[in-house]
Amino acid sequence: MQSKLPGDQASIFAEMTGLAVEHNALNLSQGFPGFSPDPVLIDLVSKAMRDGYNQYAPPAGHLRLREKISELIADLRGKIYDPEHEINLTVGASEALYVAITAFVHPADEVIVLKPAFDSYEPTIKLQGATPVPVQLEAPYLQIDWNAVANAITSKTRMIIINNPHNPGGMVFKDADLKQLESIVRDTNILILSDEVYEHMVFDGRVHRSAASYPGIAERALITASFGKTFHTTGWKMGYCLAPKDLMREFRKVHQNLVFSIHHPTQIALAQYLEEPKHYLGLSEFYQAKRDTFLNALNQSRFTYTPAEGAYFQIMDYSAITDEPAVDFAKRLTREHKLASIPVSVFNVNHRDDHLLRFCFAKAEKDLLKAAEILNSI
């Protein structure tokens, strides 16, 4: 049998989580919160089920939820998206990413990907018969060489994928970054796929700058977001996509033939939950406190780091401890020290190894302090 993804193996997230379970290790590898969502939101979902919202939702999503998303984006990003024609609910941001690539990328197209990159982008590109074109960022992945991005563009370039805040690096794009991207794609037919699932998690006074806020990008952008990340409910797989009407028309053709619609009662609940802005506006402060709890406890560690600018991952450099490859060290750390992380090398071009591990700090305080204690002992 000929594989459509030759050489691609099981996700590193599944592998490291499996290893954590096998060795009863504290799991700071996979990016899911280690605490419960707001009971109010759970009650709203339960109420929606009891109220009878248990059959198919409209393929684009519950209209009131789309209206609330439109209001949120207008308030925060200064851009109005038409709830009827420019917003679509999805099975997590992952479906939105898959659909966006599938709807627009054709065989022989090229898609520029900034590396290190989330591991679903490139397999989806390959499934379309297209070619990922990686642009490698330099460690610790906190700035982009836009000249390298511009030089990677060819007549075959169909799309550029960006991720802001960036996973795994924790970078938050600056105004200059988006303006340079806007300039690069001006007078081209290149689309932008902007993965903004950590949009409400930016630290130290920084501001999340969405692709929606830059007209020269917004006119050609598909923007993906995640209620799962925002409201600590990654297992619910609730996301959405924003796009201009002509792009959304094509997006919906794929979406309706992939999943048709998504979990109806959760949409009803989210529409009500979004009535209170504090449910998402306090996330930066919430996660910055967790980041600082973790980093402040590393007072005896030989790991080095630059504090994450956004998202809920911290990159740690272990060069002063060992010259082992990141994959080997991450596995040994799990087996011998009972702490699971993600080796960042798996996300780089040719698995380039900068001796970095990624730790998720979206965990309970006791787990962050335990993880710091382990890292201090190595």
C-alpha positions in Angstrom: 0.0 0.0 0.0 1.3 3.4 -0.9 1.1 5.9 2.0 -0.1 9.4 1.4 2.2 10.5 4.2 5.3 8.5 3.8 7.8 8.8 6.7 5.3 10.6 9.0 5.0 8.9 12.3 2.8 9.2 15.4 2.6 12.6 16.9 5.3 13.6 19.4 2.5 14.7 21.7 1.0 11.2 21.8 4.4 9.7 22.1 5.5 11.8 25.1 2.1 11.6 26.8 2.2 7.8 26.4 5.7 7.8 27.9 4.5 9.9 30.8 1.6 7.5 31.6 3.9 4.5 31.3 6.4 6.0 33.8 3.9 7.8 36.0 5.5 11.1 35.2 4.3 14.7 35.6 3.1 15.6 32.2 4.1 19.1 31.0 4.4 17.9 27.4 1.0 18.1 25.8 -0.7 21.5 25.7 -3.8 21.0 27.8 -4.8 22.8 31.1 -4.3 20.8 34.3 -7.4 22.3 35.9 -11.1 22.4 35.4 -13.1 24.9 33.3 -15.5 27.3 34.9 -18.4 25.4 36.4 -20.7 28.1 35.1 -19.8 27.1 31.5 -20.3 23.4 32.3 -23.7 24.2 33.7 -24.6 26.2 30.6 -23.8 23.2 28.4 -25.8 20.9 30.5 -28.7 23.3 30.5 -28.6 23.5 26.7 -28.8 19.7 26.5 -31.8 19.6 28.8 -33.4 22.4 26.8 -33.3 20.2 23.7 -30.3 21.5 21.6 -29.2 17.9 20.8 -29.6 17.7 17.0 -27.6 19.2 14.2 -26.6 22.8 14.4 -26.5 24.9 11.3 -23.3 24.0 9.3 -21.8 27.5 9.9 -22.7 27.4 13.6 -25.3 28.7 15.9 -26.1 32.3 14.7 -26.1 33.9 18.1 -22.6 32.5 18.8 -21.4 33.9 15.4 -22.8 37.3 16.4 -21.0 37.2 19.7 -17.7 36.3 17.9 -18.3 39.2 15.5 -18.8 41.6 18.5 -15.7 40.3 20.2 -13.5 40.8 17.1 -14.9 44.2 16.5 -14.2 45.3 20.1 -10.7 43.8 20.3 -9.4 44.0 16.7 -11.3 46.8 15.1 -12.5 44.7 12.2 -16.2 43.7 11.5 -16.8 40.2 10.3 -20.3 39.5 9.0 -21.8 36.7 11.2 -23.8 35.3 8.3 -21.1 35.1 5.7 -17.6 35.4 7.3 -17.6 33.3 10.4 -17.8 29.5 10.8 -17.6 27.3 13.8 -15.3 24.3 13.6 -14.3 21.1 15.4 -11.5 22.9 17.2 -9.0 25.1 15.5 -7.4 22.0 14.1 -10.4 21.4 11.8 -10.3 25.1 10.8 -6.6 24.7 9.8 -7.3 21.5 7.9 -10.2 23.0 6.0 -8.5 26.2 5.2 -5.5 24.4 3.6 -7.7 21.8 1.9 -10.0 24.4 0.4 -7.3 26.6 -1.2 -4.1 24.6 -1.7 -3.8 22.6 -4.9 -1.3 20.0 -6.2 2.1 21.7 -7.1 1.3 24.7 -4.9 3.8 25.8 -2.3 3.0 26.8 1.3 5.5 28.7 3.4 5.7 27.5 7.0 7.7 29.2 9.8 9.7 26.6 11.7 9.5 25.4 14.4 5.9 24.9 13.6 2.9 23.0 15.0 3.0 19.5 13.6 -0.4 19.5 11.8 0.4 22.1 9.2 2.8 20.2 7.0 1.0 16.8 6.8 -2.2 18.7 5.7 -0.2 20.5 3.0 1.3 17.2 1.8 -2.2 15.6 1.6 -3.1 18.2 -1.0 -0.2 17.1 -3.1 1.5 20.5 -2.3 4.9 21.3 -1.0 5.7 22.8 2.4 8.4 25.4 2.1 10.0 25.9 5.6 11.6 29.1 6.8 13.7 28.2 9.9 13.7 30.7 12.8 16.8 31.1 14.9 16.6 29.9 18.5 15.0 30.9 20.8 12.4 31.7 18.0 11.5 35.2 19.2 12.0 37.0 15.9 11.3 36.5 12.2 13.7 37.1 9.3 11.1 38.6 6.9 13.8 38.8 4.2 14.0 35.0 4.3 10.3 34.8 4.1 10.2 37.1 1.0 13.1 35.1 -0.6 11.1 31.9 -0.1 8.2 33.1 -2.3 8.0 31.8 -5.8 5.4 31.8 -8.6 4.0 28.6 -6.9 3.5 30.1 -3.5 -0.2 29.8 -2.6 -0.2 30.5 1.2 1.9 31.6 4.1 1.0 30.1 7.6 1.7 32.2 10.7 1.1 31.4 14.3 0.7 34.3 16.8 1.4 33.8 19.7 3.8 31.2 18.5 3.9 27.6 19.5 6.4 26.3 20.6 8.5 29.5 20.9 6.2 31.8 22.8 6.8 34.7 20.5 4.2 37.5 20.1 4.3 39.3 16.8 5.1 43.0 16.9 3.4 45.7 14.8 6.5 45.7 12.5 6.1 42.0 11.9 2.5 42.3 10.6 3.4 45.4 8.5 6.3 43.6 6.9 4.1 40.7 6.1 1.5 43.1 4.7 4.1 44.6 2.5 5.4 41.2 1.3 2.0 40.0 0.1 0.8 43.2 -1.4 0.1 42.9 -5.1 0.1 39.1 -4.9 -2.5 36.3 -4.8 -0.9 34.7 -1.7 -3.3 33.8 1.1 -2.5 34.0 4.8 -3.5 31.3 7.3 -3.2 32.9 10.7 -3.3 30.5 13.6 -4.3 32.6 16.6 -5.4 30.1 19.2 -3.4 31.7 22.0 -4.7 35.2 21.2 -5.8 35.9 24.8 -2.5 34.9 26.4 0.1 37.6 26.0 2.4 38.8 28.8 4.4 41.7 30.3 2.2 44.4 28.8 2.3 43.1 25.2 -0.7 43.3 22.9 -1.9 40.6 20.6 -1.9 41.9 17.1 -4.3 39.9 15.0 -4.1 39.5 11.2 -7.7 40.9 11.3 -6.3 44.4 12.3 -4.2 44.8 9.2 -6.3 45.5 6.1 -3.7 44.3 3.6 -3.6 40.9 5.4 -7.3 40.7 6.5 -8.4 40.8 2.9 -6.6 37.6 2.1 -6.5 35.9 5.6 -8.2 32.9 7.1 -7.9 33.3 10.9 -8.4 30.4 13.2 -9.2 30.5 16.9 -9.9 28.1 19.8 -12.5 28.2 22.5 -10.9 25.1 23.8 -7.6 27.0 24.5 -9.4 30.1 25.8 -11.8 28.4 28.2 -9.7 25.4 29.3 -11.8 22.9 27.5 -9.5 21.4 24.9 -11.4 18.1 25.0 -14.5 19.8 23.7 -12.8 20.7 20.3 -14.5 24.0 19.7 -13.0 26.5 17.4 -13.8 28.9 14.6 -12.6 30.5 11.4 -12.8 34.1 10.2 -12.4 35.0 6.5 -13.7 37.4 3.9 -17.0 36.3 2.2 -15.4 35.0 -1.0 -12.9 32.9 1.0 -15.4 31.7 3.5 -17.6 30.4 0.6 -14.9 28.0 -0.4 -14.1 27.1 3.2 -17.7 26.1 3.9 -17.7 23.7 0.9 -15.0 21.6 2.5 -16.4 22.0 6.1 -19.9 20.8 5.2 -18.4 17.7 3.6 -16.0 17.0 6.4 -18.1 17.3 9.6 -21.2 19.2 8.4 -21.8 20.8 11.8 -20.3 20.7 15.4 -21.6 20.1 18.9 -24.8 22.1 19.2 -25.3 22.5 23.0 -21.8 23.8 23.5 -22.4 26.5 21.0 -25.6 27.6 22.8 -23.6 27.7 26.0 -20.7 29.7 24.6 -23.0 32.3 23.1 -24.3 33.0 26.6 -20.8 32.7 28.3 -19.4 35.3 25.9 -21.8 37.9 27.2 -19.3 38.5 30.0 -16.0 39.8 28.6 -14.1 39.1 31.8 -14.2 35.4 30.9 -11.5 36.0 28.3 -10.0 39.4 29.1 -8.4 38.1 32.3 -6.5 35.3 30.6 -3.2 37.1 30.1 -2.9 37.9 33.8 -4.0 34.4 34.7 -1.4 32.7 32.6 1.4 35.2 33.3 1.0 34.3 37.0 1.5 30.7 36.1 4.5 31.3 34.0 6.1 33.4 36.7 5.3 30.8 39.4 7.1 28.2 37.3 10.1 30.4 36.4 10.6 31.9 39.8 10.8 28.5 41.3 13.8 27.6 39.0 16.2 29.4 41.2 18.7 26.5 41.4 18.3 25.1 37.8 21.0 24.8 35.2 18.3 25.2 32.5 18.3 28.7 30.9 15.4 30.5 29.3 13.9 33.7 28.0 10.4 34.2 29.5 7.7 33.3 27.1 6.0 36.3 25.5 2.7 34.6 25.0 0.8 31.2 24.8 1.3 28.8 27.7 4.6 27.1 26.8 8.1 27.8 28.1 11.2 26.9 26.1 14.1 25.8 28.2 17.7 25.4 27.1 19.6 22.5 28.6 23.0 23.0 26.9 24.7 23.5 30.3 23.5 20.0 31.4 24.1 17.6 28.5 24.8 17.5 24.8 22.3 14.7 24.3 19.9 15.1 21.4 16.6 16.8 22.5 14.5 13.7 21.8 16.8 11.4 23.8 17.0 13.9 26.7 13.3 14.5 26.8 12.7 10.7 27.0 15.3 10.2 29.7 13.9 13.1 31.7 10.5 11.3 31.6 11.8 7.9 32.5 14.4 8.8 35.1 13.1 12.0 36.6 9.3 11.6 36.0 8.8 14.8 34.1 7.5 14.9 30.5 8.3 17.7 28.0 8.4 18.1 24.2 11.7 18.1 22.4 11.6 21.2 20.2 13.9 19.7 17.5 11.0 17.7 16.1 9.4 20.9 14.9 12.5 22.2 13.1 13.8 21.9 9.6 15.6 18.5 9.3 15.0 18.2 13.1 17.7 20.8 13.8 18.6 20.5 17.4 19.1 23.6 19.5 19.0 21.7 22.8 15.6 23.0 23.8 12.6 21.5 25.5 9.1 22.8 25.7 7.2 22.8 29.0 3.4 23.6 29.3 2.7 25.8 32.3 -1.1 25.6 32.0 -1.1 23.5 35.1 -2.0 23.6 38.8 0.5 25.5 41.0 1.5 22.4 42.8 2.4 20.7 39.6 4.5 23.7 38.4 6.3 23.7 41.7 7.0 20.0 41.5 8.3 20.3 38.0 10.6 23.2 39.1 11.9 21.0 41.9 12.7 18.3 39.4 14.5 20.6 37.1 16.4 22.2 39.9 17.7 18.7 40.8 19.2 17.9 37.4 
